[in-house]
Amino acid sequence: MNKTKPFHLKYIVLLLLVSIVSGCSGMFFYPERKLVRTPAEISLAYEDVYIDSTDGERLNGWFLKVEQGIEAKGTIYFLHGNAQNISHHIASVYWLPKAGYQVFMLDYRGYGRSTGTPVIPDVFNDIIAGFNYLETRADVANKPMYVLGQSLGASMSGYVVGANSEINQRLSAVVLDAGFTSYSDISQTIAARSWLTWAFQYPVAWSMPSDYDLIDVIANISPTPLLIIHGKQDRIIPYQHSQQLVKKAGQPKAMLSYNGAHIQTFNDVGNQQLLLEFLDKYKNQPKIAK
Protein backbone atom coordinates (compact mmCIF):
# COMPACT_ATOMS: atom_id res chain seq x y z
CA MET A 1 0.00 0.00 0.00
CA ASN A 2 2.77 2.42 0.89
CA LYS A 3 4.41 1.83 -2.49
CA THR A 4 1.59 3.66 -4.27
CA LYS A 5 1.97 6.90 -2.35
CA PRO A 6 5.11 8.23 -4.09
CA PHE A 7 3.46 7.66 -7.47
CA HIS A 8 0.38 9.68 -6.52
CA LEU A 9 2.49 12.47 -5.06
CA LYS A 10 4.64 12.67 -8.19
CA TYR A 11 1.53 12.67 -10.36
CA ILE A 12 -0.04 15.57 -8.46
CA VAL A 13 3.17 17.57 -8.52
CA LEU A 14 3.54 16.91 -12.25
CA LEU A 15 0.03 18.23 -12.91
CA LEU A 16 0.79 21.35 -10.92
CA LEU A 17 4.05 21.93 -12.72
CA VAL A 18 2.36 21.53 -16.11
CA SER A 19 -0.21 24.12 -15.06
CA ILE A 20 2.52 26.48 -13.89
CA VAL A 21 4.51 26.20 -17.10
CA SER A 22 1.55 26.44 -19.45
CA GLY A 23 -0.64 28.87 -17.53
CA CYS A 24 -3.39 26.39 -18.26
CA SER A 25 -6.85 27.87 -17.65
CA GLY A 26 -8.39 24.50 -18.53
CA MET A 27 -7.87 23.38 -14.93
CA PHE A 28 -10.96 25.44 -14.02
CA PHE A 29 -13.32 23.28 -16.07
CA TYR A 30 -14.73 19.87 -15.12
CA PRO A 31 -17.35 19.14 -17.79
CA GLU A 32 -19.60 16.10 -17.89
CA ARG A 33 -21.05 14.85 -21.14
CA LYS A 34 -23.95 12.74 -19.87
CA LEU A 35 -27.23 14.52 -19.20
CA VAL A 36 -28.89 13.15 -16.07
CA ARG A 37 -32.38 14.57 -16.73
CA THR A 38 -34.35 16.80 -19.04
CA PRO A 39 -36.70 19.64 -18.06
CA ALA A 40 -39.63 17.51 -19.24
CA GLU A 41 -38.83 14.96 -16.54
CA ILE A 42 -39.52 17.63 -13.91
CA SER A 43 -42.64 18.90 -15.70
CA LEU A 44 -41.08 21.95 -17.36
CA ALA A 45 -41.91 23.02 -20.91
CA TYR A 46 -38.74 23.78 -22.86
CA GLU A 47 -36.96 24.03 -26.19
CA ASP A 48 -33.78 22.08 -26.85
CA VAL A 49 -31.62 24.73 -28.51
CA TYR A 50 -28.46 24.51 -30.63
CA ILE A 51 -26.48 27.61 -31.51
CA ASP A 52 -23.08 28.32 -33.05
CA SER A 53 -20.39 30.01 -31.02
CA THR A 54 -18.57 32.93 -32.61
CA ASP A 55 -15.60 30.66 -33.42
CA GLY A 56 -17.53 27.70 -34.80
CA GLU A 57 -18.33 25.39 -31.88
CA ARG A 58 -21.85 23.94 -31.71
CA LEU A 59 -23.46 24.73 -28.36
CA ASN A 60 -26.47 23.17 -26.67
CA GLY A 61 -28.85 24.88 -24.30
CA TRP A 62 -32.36 24.72 -22.87
CA PHE A 63 -34.91 27.49 -23.10
CA LEU A 64 -37.32 26.98 -20.18
CA LYS A 65 -40.78 28.39 -20.82
CA VAL A 66 -43.38 29.83 -18.48
CA GLU A 67 -46.70 28.04 -18.17
CA GLN A 68 -48.95 28.15 -21.23
CA GLY A 69 -51.28 31.15 -21.25
CA ILE A 70 -49.02 33.22 -18.98
CA GLU A 71 -47.04 36.15 -20.41
CA ALA A 72 -43.40 36.05 -19.33
CA LYS A 73 -42.21 38.85 -17.06
CA GLY A 74 -38.73 38.63 -18.54
CA THR A 75 -35.85 36.37 -19.50
CA ILE A 76 -33.01 35.11 -17.32
CA TYR A 77 -29.78 34.05 -19.01
CA PHE A 78 -28.27 31.46 -16.64
CA LEU A 79 -24.55 30.59 -16.69
CA HIS A 80 -23.59 27.62 -14.53
CA GLY A 81 -20.46 26.72 -12.59
CA ASN A 82 -17.37 24.73 -13.56
CA ALA A 83 -18.59 21.15 -13.11
CA GLN A 84 -21.16 18.80 -14.70
CA ASN A 85 -23.66 20.40 -17.16
CA ILE A 86 -27.06 22.09 -17.47
CA SER A 87 -28.92 18.95 -16.47
CA HIS A 88 -27.35 19.14 -13.00
CA HIS A 89 -27.57 22.91 -12.61
CA ILE A 90 -31.26 23.09 -13.48
CA ALA A 91 -31.72 22.58 -9.73
CA SER A 92 -30.87 26.26 -9.25
CA VAL A 93 -33.46 27.67 -11.68
CA TYR A 94 -36.30 25.16 -12.13
CA TRP A 95 -38.57 27.32 -9.93
CA LEU A 96 -38.25 30.48 -12.03
CA PRO A 97 -40.69 29.59 -14.87
CA LYS A 98 -43.45 29.07 -12.30
CA ALA A 99 -42.62 32.56 -11.00
CA GLY A 100 -43.11 33.99 -14.49
CA TYR A 101 -39.54 34.09 -15.85
CA GLN A 102 -38.33 32.17 -18.87
CA VAL A 103 -34.77 30.89 -18.52
CA PHE A 104 -32.06 30.21 -21.07
CA MET A 105 -29.44 27.74 -19.80
CA LEU A 106 -26.30 27.25 -21.89
CA ASP A 107 -23.65 24.55 -21.77
CA TYR A 108 -20.20 25.92 -22.57
CA ARG A 109 -18.07 24.11 -25.13
CA GLY A 110 -17.15 20.64 -23.92
CA TYR A 111 -20.13 20.39 -21.57
CA GLY A 112 -23.11 18.11 -22.21
CA ARG A 113 -23.90 18.10 -25.93
CA SER A 114 -21.75 21.13 -26.77
CA THR A 115 -18.70 20.49 -28.94
CA GLY A 116 -15.15 21.57 -28.23
CA THR A 117 -12.87 21.94 -25.22
CA PRO A 118 -13.40 24.63 -22.56
CA VAL A 119 -10.52 27.06 -22.02
CA ILE A 120 -10.26 30.75 -21.24
CA PRO A 121 -10.80 32.98 -23.18
CA ASP A 122 -12.60 30.77 -25.73
CA VAL A 123 -15.58 30.18 -23.43
CA PHE A 124 -16.36 33.91 -23.54
CA ASN A 125 -17.29 33.40 -27.19
CA ASP A 126 -19.92 30.93 -26.01
CA ILE A 127 -21.42 33.37 -23.53
CA ILE A 128 -21.55 36.10 -26.16
CA ALA A 129 -23.18 33.68 -28.62
CA GLY A 130 -25.92 33.10 -26.05
CA PHE A 131 -26.61 36.82 -25.83
CA ASN A 132 -26.77 37.06 -29.61
CA TYR A 133 -29.18 34.12 -29.76
CA LEU A 134 -31.55 35.67 -27.22
CA GLU A 135 -31.63 38.85 -29.26
CA THR A 136 -33.16 36.90 -32.15
CA ARG A 137 -36.14 35.54 -30.19
CA ALA A 138 -39.48 37.29 -30.48
CA ASP A 139 -40.53 36.08 -27.02
CA VAL A 140 -37.49 37.82 -25.50
CA ALA A 141 -37.85 41.12 -27.35
CA ASN A 142 -39.19 44.14 -25.47
CA LYS A 143 -39.04 42.33 -22.13
CA PRO A 144 -36.49 42.70 -19.33
CA MET A 145 -33.42 40.48 -19.64
CA TYR A 146 -31.21 39.51 -16.73
CA VAL A 147 -27.98 37.58 -16.27
CA LEU A 148 -27.72 35.06 -13.43
CA GLY A 149 -24.26 33.49 -13.09
CA GLN A 150 -23.10 31.05 -10.44
CA SER A 151 -19.55 30.31 -9.28
CA LEU A 152 -17.24 30.22 -12.34
CA GLY A 153 -20.29 31.21 -14.38
CA ALA A 154 -20.62 34.33 -12.24
CA SER A 155 -17.00 35.35 -12.75
CA MET A 156 -17.12 34.67 -16.49
CA SER A 157 -20.51 36.23 -17.24
CA GLY A 158 -19.71 39.21 -15.02
CA TYR A 159 -16.49 39.72 -16.96
CA VAL A 160 -18.29 39.54 -20.32
CA VAL A 161 -20.89 42.10 -19.20
CA GLY A 162 -18.30 44.41 -17.66
CA ALA A 163 -16.04 44.25 -20.71
CA ASN A 164 -18.77 44.66 -23.36
CA SER A 165 -20.81 47.84 -23.11
CA GLU A 166 -23.18 46.81 -25.91
CA ILE A 167 -24.15 43.64 -24.03
CA ASN A 168 -24.40 45.53 -20.76
CA GLN A 169 -26.87 48.00 -22.28
CA ARG A 170 -29.25 45.16 -23.18
CA LEU A 171 -29.68 44.11 -19.55
CA SER A 172 -32.11 45.14 -16.87
CA ALA A 173 -29.92 43.76 -14.07
CA VAL A 174 -27.05 41.37 -13.30
CA VAL A 175 -26.95 38.73 -10.53
CA LEU A 176 -23.63 37.10 -9.58
CA ASP A 177 -23.80 34.21 -7.12
CA ALA A 178 -20.55 33.05 -5.46
CA GLY A 179 -18.19 34.56 -8.02
CA PHE A 180 -14.47 34.99 -7.41
CA THR A 181 -12.33 38.08 -7.87
CA SER A 182 -9.58 36.70 -10.12
CA TYR A 183 -8.19 33.43 -11.44
CA SER A 184 -4.91 33.92 -9.63
CA ASP A 185 -6.61 34.60 -6.28
CA ILE A 186 -8.85 31.54 -6.39
CA SER A 187 -6.00 29.31 -7.65
CA GLN A 188 -3.81 30.38 -4.75
CA THR A 189 -6.66 29.78 -2.30
CA ILE A 190 -7.24 26.25 -3.59
CA ALA A 191 -3.54 25.35 -3.67
CA ALA A 192 -3.06 26.58 -0.11
CA ARG A 193 -5.69 24.17 1.26
CA SER A 194 -3.56 21.03 0.96
CA TRP A 195 -0.07 20.27 2.20
CA LEU A 196 0.59 18.56 -1.13
CA THR A 197 0.08 21.79 -3.07
CA TRP A 198 0.74 24.46 -0.44
CA ALA A 199 4.28 25.13 -1.67
CA PHE A 200 2.98 25.73 -5.19
CA GLN A 201 0.30 28.29 -4.35
CA TYR A 202 2.27 31.30 -5.58
CA PRO A 203 3.66 29.74 -8.79
CA VAL A 204 0.18 28.45 -9.64
CA ALA A 205 -1.31 31.90 -9.02
CA TRP A 206 1.35 33.56 -11.19
CA SER A 207 0.63 31.12 -14.03
CA MET A 208 -3.05 32.01 -14.27
CA PRO A 209 -4.47 34.37 -16.92
CA SER A 210 -4.71 37.94 -15.65
CA ASP A 211 -6.50 39.66 -18.52
CA TYR A 212 -10.01 38.36 -17.77
CA ASP A 213 -10.57 39.01 -14.06
CA LEU A 214 -13.98 40.09 -12.82
CA ILE A 215 -12.50 42.41 -10.19
CA ASP A 216 -10.96 44.55 -12.96
CA VAL A 217 -14.21 45.22 -14.83
CA ILE A 218 -16.98 44.91 -12.26
CA ALA A 219 -17.20 48.69 -11.87
CA ASN A 220 -18.09 48.89 -15.57
CA ILE A 221 -21.36 47.03 -14.97
CA SER A 222 -22.72 50.23 -13.40
CA PRO A 223 -25.22 51.81 -13.99
CA THR A 224 -26.87 48.43 -14.66
CA PRO A 225 -28.13 47.22 -11.24
CA LEU A 226 -25.98 44.49 -9.68
CA LEU A 227 -26.85 41.92 -7.02
CA ILE A 228 -23.99 39.90 -5.53
CA ILE A 229 -24.86 36.74 -3.58
CA HIS A 230 -22.67 34.54 -1.39
CA GLY A 231 -23.09 31.92 1.31
CA LYS A 232 -21.09 32.63 4.45
CA GLN A 233 -20.17 28.94 4.82
CA ASP A 234 -18.88 28.58 1.26
CA ARG A 235 -15.82 26.31 1.36
CA ILE A 236 -15.22 26.41 -2.39
CA ILE A 237 -15.02 30.14 -3.04
CA PRO A 238 -14.47 32.14 0.16
CA TYR A 239 -17.11 34.67 1.13
CA GLN A 240 -14.42 37.38 1.12
CA HIS A 241 -14.29 37.29 -2.68
CA SER A 242 -17.81 38.70 -2.93
CA GLN A 243 -17.06 41.28 -0.24
CA GLN A 244 -14.19 42.55 -2.40
CA LEU A 245 -16.37 42.57 -5.50
CA VAL A 246 -19.11 44.56 -3.79
CA LYS A 247 -16.56 47.10 -2.63
CA LYS A 248 -15.23 47.57 -6.16
CA ALA A 249 -18.63 47.63 -7.91
CA GLY A 250 -20.44 50.83 -8.83
CA GLN A 251 -23.99 51.84 -7.93
CA PRO A 252 -26.68 50.62 -7.87
CA LYS A 253 -25.52 47.50 -6.09
CA ALA A 254 -26.68 45.18 -3.34
CA MET A 255 -25.38 42.09 -1.56
CA LEU A 256 -27.36 39.08 -0.38
CA SER A 257 -25.52 37.08 2.29
CA TYR A 258 -26.96 33.91 3.74
CA ASN A 259 -25.95 31.09 6.05
CA GLY A 260 -25.18 28.31 3.62
CA ALA A 261 -22.65 26.50 1.47
CA HIS A 262 -21.49 27.00 -2.13
CA ILE A 263 -24.33 27.93 -4.55
CA GLN A 264 -27.01 26.62 -2.18
CA THR A 265 -28.77 29.97 -2.48
CA PHE A 266 -32.03 28.92 -4.05
CA ASN A 267 -32.64 25.92 -1.83
CA ASP A 268 -34.07 28.59 0.45
CA VAL A 269 -37.54 29.92 -0.45
CA GLY A 270 -36.70 33.20 1.26
CA ASN A 271 -33.73 33.72 -1.05
CA GLN A 272 -35.92 32.88 -4.03
CA GLN A 273 -38.33 35.62 -2.99
CA LEU A 274 -35.52 38.14 -2.50
CA LEU A 275 -34.28 37.47 -6.02
CA LEU A 276 -37.78 37.94 -7.45
CA GLU A 277 -38.10 41.25 -5.62
CA PHE A 278 -34.76 42.40 -7.05
CA LEU A 279 -35.77 41.43 -10.59
CA ASP A 280 -39.11 43.20 -10.26
CA LYS A 281 -37.50 46.33 -8.84
CA TYR A 282 -35.42 46.83 -11.98
CA LYS A 283 -37.83 45.51 -14.61
CA ASN A 284 -37.99 48.94 -16.31
CA GLN A 285 -34.24 49.09 -16.96
CA PRO A 286 -32.98 48.83 -20.59
CA LYS A 287 -34.23 45.80 -22.50
CA ILE A 288 -33.75 44.17 -25.88
CA ALA A 289 -35.65 45.99 -28.62
CA LYS A 290 -36.89 44.04 -31.62
C-alpha positions as CSV (number, residue, x, y, z in Angstrom):
1,M,0.0,0.0,0.0
2,N,2.8,2.4,0.9
3,K,4.4,1.8,-2.5
4,T,1.6,3.7,-4.3
5,K,2.0,6.9,-2.3
6,P,5.1,8.2,-4.1
7,F,3.5,7.7,-7.5
8,H,0.4,9.7,-6.5
9,L,2.5,12.5,-5.1
10,K,4.6,12.7,-8.2
11,Y,1.5,12.7,-10.4
12,I,0.0,15.6,-8.5
13,V,3.2,17.6,-8.5
14,L,3.5,16.9,-12.2
15,L,0.0,18.2,-12.9
16,L,0.8,21.4,-10.9
17,L,4.0,21.9,-12.7
18,V,2.4,21.5,-16.1
19,S,-0.2,24.1,-15.1
20,I,2.5,26.5,-13.9
21,V,4.5,26.2,-17.1
22,S,1.6,26.4,-19.5
23,G,-0.6,28.9,-17.5
24,C,-3.4,26.4,-18.3
25,S,-6.8,27.9,-17.7
26,G,-8.4,24.5,-18.5
27,M,-7.9,23.4,-14.9
28,F,-11.0,25.4,-14.0
29,F,-13.3,23.3,-16.1
30,Y,-14.7,19.9,-15.1
31,P,-17.4,19.1,-17.8
32,E,-19.6,16.1,-17.9
33,R,-21.1,14.9,-21.1
34,K,-23.9,12.7,-19.9
35,L,-27.2,14.5,-19.2
36,V,-28.9,13.2,-16.1
37,R,-32.4,14.6,-16.7
38,T,-34.4,16.8,-19.0
39,P,-36.7,19.6,-18.1
40,A,-39.6,17.5,-19.2
41,E,-38.8,15.0,-16.5
42,I,-39.5,17.6,-13.9
43,S,-42.6,18.9,-15.7
44,L,-41.1,21.9,-17.4
45,A,-41.9,23.0,-20.9
46,Y,-38.7,23.8,-22.9
47,E,-37.0,24.0,-26.2
48,D,-33.8,22.1,-26.9
49,V,-31.6,24.7,-28.5
50,Y,-28.5,24.5,-30.6
51,I,-26.5,27.6,-31.5
52,D,-23.1,28.3,-33.1
53,S,-20.4,30.0,-31.0
54,T,-18.6,32.9,-32.6
55,D,-15.6,30.7,-33.4
56,G,-17.5,27.7,-34.8
57,E,-18.3,25.4,-31.9
58,R,-21.9,23.9,-31.7
59,L,-23.5,24.7,-28.4
60,N,-26.5,23.2,-26.7
61,G,-28.8,24.9,-24.3
62,W,-32.4,24.7,-22.9
63,F,-34.9,27.5,-23.1
64,L,-37.3,27.0,-20.2
65,K,-40.8,28.4,-20.8
66,V,-43.4,29.8,-18.5
67,E,-46.7,28.0,-18.2
68,Q,-49.0,28.2,-21.2
69,G,-51.3,31.1,-21.2
70,I,-49.0,33.2,-19.0
71,E,-47.0,36.1,-20.4
72,A,-43.4,36.0,-19.3
73,K,-42.2,38.8,-17.1
74,G,-38.7,38.6,-18.5
75,T,-35.8,36.4,-19.5
76,I,-33.0,35.1,-17.3
77,Y,-29.8,34.0,-19.0
78,F,-28.3,31.5,-16.6
79,L,-24.5,30.6,-16.7
80,H,-23.6,27.6,-14.5
81,G,-20.5,26.7,-12.6
82,N,-17.4,24.7,-13.6
83,A,-18.6,21.1,-13.1
84,Q,-21.2,18.8,-14.7
85,N,-23.7,20.4,-17.2
86,I,-27.1,22.1,-17.5
87,S,-28.9,18.9,-16.5
88,H,-27.4,19.1,-13.0
89,H,-27.6,22.9,-12.6
90,I,-31.3,23.1,-13.5
91,A,-31.7,22.6,-9.7
92,S,-30.9,26.3,-9.3
93,V,-33.5,27.7,-11.7
94,Y,-36.3,25.2,-12.1
95,W,-38.6,27.3,-9.9
96,L,-38.2,30.5,-12.0
97,P,-40.7,29.6,-14.9
98,K,-43.4,29.1,-12.3
99,A,-42.6,32.6,-11.0
100,G,-43.1,34.0,-14.5
101,Y,-39.5,34.1,-15.8
102,Q,-38.3,32.2,-18.9
103,V,-34.8,30.9,-18.5
104,F,-32.1,30.2,-21.1
105,M,-29.4,27.7,-19.8
106,L,-26.3,27.3,-21.9
107,D,-23.7,24.5,-21.8
108,Y,-20.2,25.9,-22.6
109,R,-18.1,24.1,-25.1
110,G,-17.2,20.6,-23.9
111,Y,-20.1,20.4,-21.6
112,G,-23.1,18.1,-22.2
113,R,-23.9,18.1,-25.9
114,S,-21.8,21.1,-26.8
115,T,-18.7,20.5,-28.9
116,G,-15.1,21.6,-28.2
117,T,-12.9,21.9,-25.2
118,P,-13.4,24.6,-22.6
119,V,-10.5,27.1,-22.0
120,I,-10.3,30.8,-21.2
121,P,-10.8,33.0,-23.2
122,D,-12.6,30.8,-25.7
123,V,-15.6,30.2,-23.4
124,F,-16.4,33.9,-23.5
125,N,-17.3,33.4,-27.2
126,D,-19.9,30.9,-26.0
127,I,-21.4,33.4,-23.5
128,I,-21.5,36.1,-26.2
129,A,-23.2,33.7,-28.6
130,G,-25.9,33.1,-26.0
131,F,-26.6,36.8,-25.8
132,N,-26.8,37.1,-29.6
133,Y,-29.2,34.1,-29.8
134,L,-31.5,35.7,-27.2
135,E,-31.6,38.9,-29.3
136,T,-33.2,36.9,-32.2
137,R,-36.1,35.5,-30.2
138,A,-39.5,37.3,-30.5
139,D,-40.5,36.1,-27.0
140,V,-37.5,37.8,-25.5
141,A,-37.8,41.1,-27.4
142,N,-39.2,44.1,-25.5
143,K,-39.0,42.3,-22.1
144,P,-36.5,42.7,-19.3
145,M,-33.4,40.5,-19.6
146,Y,-31.2,39.5,-16.7
147,V,-28.0,37.6,-16.3
148,L,-27.7,35.1,-13.4
149,G,-24.3,33.5,-13.1
150,Q,-23.1,31.1,-10.4
151,S,-19.5,30.3,-9.3
152,L,-17.2,30.2,-12.3
153,G,-20.3,31.2,-14.4
154,A,-20.6,34.3,-12.2
155,S,-17.0,35.3,-12.8
156,M,-17.1,34.7,-16.5
157,S,-20.5,36.2,-17.2
158,G,-19.7,39.2,-15.0
159,Y,-16.5,39.7,-17.0
160,V,-18.3,39.5,-20.3
161,V,-20.9,42.1,-19.2
162,G,-18.3,44.4,-17.7
163,A,-16.0,44.2,-20.7
164,N,-18.8,44.7,-23.4
165,S,-20.8,47.8,-23.1
166,E,-23.2,46.8,-25.9
167,I,-24.2,43.6,-24.0
168,N,-24.4,45.5,-20.8
169,Q,-26.9,48.0,-22.3
170,R,-29.3,45.2,-23.2
171,L,-29.7,44.1,-19.6
172,S,-32.1,45.1,-16.9
173,A,-29.9,43.8,-14.1
174,V,-27.1,41.4,-13.3
175,V,-27.0,38.7,-10.5
176,L,-23.6,37.1,-9.6
177,D,-23.8,34.2,-7.1
178,A,-20.6,33.1,-5.5
179,G,-18.2,34.6,-8.0
180,F,-14.5,35.0,-7.4
181,T,-12.3,38.1,-7.9
182,S,-9.6,36.7,-10.1
183,Y,-8.2,33.4,-11.4
184,S,-4.9,33.9,-9.6
185,D,-6.6,34.6,-6.3
186,I,-8.8,31.5,-6.4
187,S,-6.0,29.3,-7.6
188,Q,-3.8,30.4,-4.8
189,T,-6.7,29.8,-2.3
190,I,-7.2,26.2,-3.6
191,A,-3.5,25.4,-3.7
192,A,-3.1,26.6,-0.1
193,R,-5.7,24.2,1.3
194,S,-3.6,21.0,1.0
195,W,-0.1,20.3,2.2
196,L,0.6,18.6,-1.1
197,T,0.1,21.8,-3.1
198,W,0.7,24.5,-0.4
199,A,4.3,25.1,-1.7
200,F,3.0,25.7,-5.2
201,Q,0.3,28.3,-4.4
202,Y,2.3,31.3,-5.6
203,P,3.7,29.7,-8.8
204,V,0.2,28.5,-9.6
205,A,-1.3,31.9,-9.0
206,W,1.4,33.6,-11.2
207,S,0.6,31.1,-14.0
208,M,-3.1,32.0,-14.3
209,P,-4.5,34.4,-16.9
210,S,-4.7,37.9,-15.6
211,D,-6.5,39.7,-18.5
212,Y,-10.0,38.4,-17.8
213,D,-10.6,39.0,-14.1
214,L,-14.0,40.1,-12.8
215,I,-12.5,42.4,-10.2
216,D,-11.0,44.6,-13.0
217,V,-14.2,45.2,-14.8
218,I,-17.0,44.9,-12.3
219,A,-17.2,48.7,-11.9
220,N,-18.1,48.9,-15.6
221,I,-21.4,47.0,-15.0
222,S,-22.7,50.2,-13.4
223,P,-25.2,51.8,-14.0
224,T,-26.9,48.4,-14.7
225,P,-28.1,47.2,-11.2
226,L,-26.0,44.5,-9.7
227,L,-26.9,41.9,-7.0
228,I,-24.0,39.9,-5.5
229,I,-24.9,36.7,-3.6
230,H,-22.7,34.5,-1.4
231,G,-23.1,31.9,1.3
232,K,-21.1,32.6,4.4
233,Q,-20.2,28.9,4.8
234,D,-18.9,28.6,1.3
235,R,-15.8,26.3,1.4
236,I,-15.2,26.4,-2.4
237,I,-15.0,30.1,-3.0
238,P,-14.5,32.1,0.2
239,Y,-17.1,34.7,1.1
240,Q,-14.4,37.4,1.1
241,H,-14.3,37.3,-2.7
242,S,-17.8,38.7,-2.9
243,Q,-17.1,41.3,-0.2
244,Q,-14.2,42.6,-2.4
245,L,-16.4,42.6,-5.5
246,V,-19.1,44.6,-3.8
247,K,-16.6,47.1,-2.6
248,K,-15.2,47.6,-6.2
249,A,-18.6,47.6,-7.9
250,G,-20.4,50.8,-8.8
251,Q,-24.0,51.8,-7.9
252,P,-26.7,50.6,-7.9
253,K,-25.5,47.5,-6.1
254,A,-26.7,45.2,-3.3
255,M,-25.4,42.1,-1.6
256,L,-27.4,39.1,-0.4
257,S,-25.5,37.1,2.3
258,Y,-27.0,33.9,3.7
259,N,-25.9,31.1,6.1
260,G,-25.2,28.3,3.6
261,A,-22.6,26.5,1.5
262,H,-21.5,27.0,-2.1
263,I,-24.3,27.9,-4.5
264,Q,-27.0,26.6,-2.2
265,T,-28.8,30.0,-2.5
266,F,-32.0,28.9,-4.1
267,N,-32.6,25.9,-1.8
268,D,-34.1,28.6,0.4
269,V,-37.5,29.9,-0.4
270,G,-36.7,33.2,1.3
271,N,-33.7,33.7,-1.0
272,Q,-35.9,32.9,-4.0
273,Q,-38.3,35.6,-3.0
274,L,-35.5,38.1,-2.5
275,L,-34.3,37.5,-6.0
276,L,-37.8,37.9,-7.4
277,E,-38.1,41.3,-5.6
278,F,-34.8,42.4,-7.0
279,L,-35.8,41.4,-10.6
280,D,-39.1,43.2,-10.3
281,K,-37.5,46.3,-8.8
282,Y,-35.4,46.8,-12.0
283,K,-37.8,45.5,-14.6
284,N,-38.0,48.9,-16.3
285,Q,-34.2,49.1,-17.0
286,P,-33.0,48.8,-20.6
287,K,-34.2,45.8,-22.5
288,I,-33.7,44.2,-25.9
289,A,-35.7,46.0,-28.6
290,K,-36.9,44.0,-31.6
